[in-house]
Amino acid sequence: MEARAVQRAVRQSARKMRLVIDLIRGRPVPEAYAILRFSKKLAAKQINKVLKSAVANAEQHARRANEALDVDRLRIKYAVVNEGSTFKRFTPAAMGRGTPILKRTSHVEIRVASEPVVAAAPKAAAPAATVRAKPKRKSQPPVKRKAKKRKRLASAGATSRRGST
């Protein structure tokens, strides 16, 4: 079962929203709710709304198809934030000029899918872990100092770099 939700023209830049959406992509829905609830980012509120809508859409699809759906087994399959239209405004600046202000928007899309129920298979004996030895690093020769420059300064009769008083 898969469901999606889209929110268009969210009044926040896509770059800021992507920071939050990257945190929840591929995670189970209950874990994503917890991450969004405790996030300090303002974008977390908008993304939480879209996620709730996607879960509600999944429940509706399951009801219509007369299938059982466990909301706790849903996983975020696809989560993306795209740029929306940009509102262009101007503010007065010095010497009669106008400075543009770009008010960016974004489109949020989240798809959730239920995880297939896997029957518990009998566990086979795990093979013994092989321990690989780390390759030894070759020691590097000591760093050579710039002796040429010092010799040149000494032969020219120059004093120290700081100068003499």
N, C-alpha and C positions, 0 to 999 in steps of 0.2 A: 504494500500500500504506500503510495507516495502522494504528497500534497504540497502545494506551494502557496506563498503569499508574497505580494509585491506592494510596496509603498512608494509612491512617486512624489517628487518635488519636496523632499525633506529639506528643511531650511538649515542645512549644515553641509560643509564641504565634504566631498567624497574622501579626501585624504584623511580627515579626522575620523570619519566613520569606519574606514578600513582598518584602523588600529584596533578597534573593538571587534569587528567581524572576524578578524584573523584569530582572535582568542577563542572563538566558539566553533569555528569551522571543523566539521568532522566529529564533534563531541556528542554524547547522549544529551537529550533534551533536559533532563533534570539537572545535569551538571552545567549546561549552558545557562539555565535560569539562575543558578547560584552565582556563576561568574558575572552575569549581567547585573544581578542585584547588588553586588558589592563593588562594582566598578565605579570609579569616581568620574568617568567620562560622561558628558552629557549625551553622547551618541548612544549610550547603553539603554537609555529610556526608549528611544525610537526603535532600536533593534529588538528590544524586549517586546514591544507592541507587535512587530512583524512576526516574531517567533510565536507569540500567543495565537496570532491569526492563522499561521501555518498549521499549528497543532489543532486548532478548532476546525480547520478545513479537512484535516486528516480524519478527525472524528466524524464529520459529516459524510465524507466519502465512505467510511466504513459502515455507517448506519444505512446509507442508501444501498450499499452492496450487501447488506445483511451479514457482515463479517465482524468477528471479535477484534478489538484493537486495545492494546495495552499502551497507554500514553508513555509510561516509563521506559518502554522498549524502543521508542522513536529515537532516531539519530539524525543529526543535521547532515544531509547528504551534499547540499550545494548552498553556499552562501556567498553573495557577491554584492558589491556596492559600485554602481556606475555613476558617472557625472550626469547631472540633470542640466536644465537650462540655467543660464546665469542672468540674474537681474542686474542691469547696468544703471547705476545712479551716479550723480555728480555732486561734488561738494565745492563751495567756493574756495579759491586759493588766492595767493597774493597777486597783485597787479592785474586784477580782473580776469584771471584764468579760472578754469574749472578742473578739478582733479577727479578722475573716474574712481568709483567704488564698485567693485565686483562682488555681488552677493550670490554666492554659489549655492547650488542645490544638488541633491543626489537622489538616486533611485536605489532602493534596497530590495533584493529578492532573496528569499530563503526557501529551500525545499527540504522537507523532512521525509524520511522513509523508515518503515518499521524493519527492525532486524529480524531475520528468519530465526525461528526457534530451533536450536540445535540440540538433538538428544545427546545425553552424556554418554560418550563412548568409553569403553574400558581402557584404562591407561596402560600403555605398553611400557616395559622397562626402558628407561632412558639410557642411551649409550653414555659411556664414561667420557667425561670432558677431557679433551687433550689439551695439555698445557704447552704452549709454544714459548720457546725462549726468545727474549727480545734480542734483536741484533745489536752487537756492540758498536758503539760509536767510535770512530777513529779520532784520536786526539789531534787537535789542530795546532799548528806551530804558533808560538807567541807572536803577538802583533808587533811589527817592526815600527819603531818610532821614526819620526821625520828628522833624521840626523842631518840630512843635507842642508836643510834650511838653517839649522843652528850653526853649522859650520860656516855657511855663507855669511851669516850675520856677524859671527865672531871674526872672520877674516876681513870684513869691511870696516871693522872698528866701531860698529854700531853698539850703542848701549842697549840696555833692556828696553822692552816695548813701552814701558811706562814712562820712559824719559828720565833724564837726570836733572837734578836741581842744583 
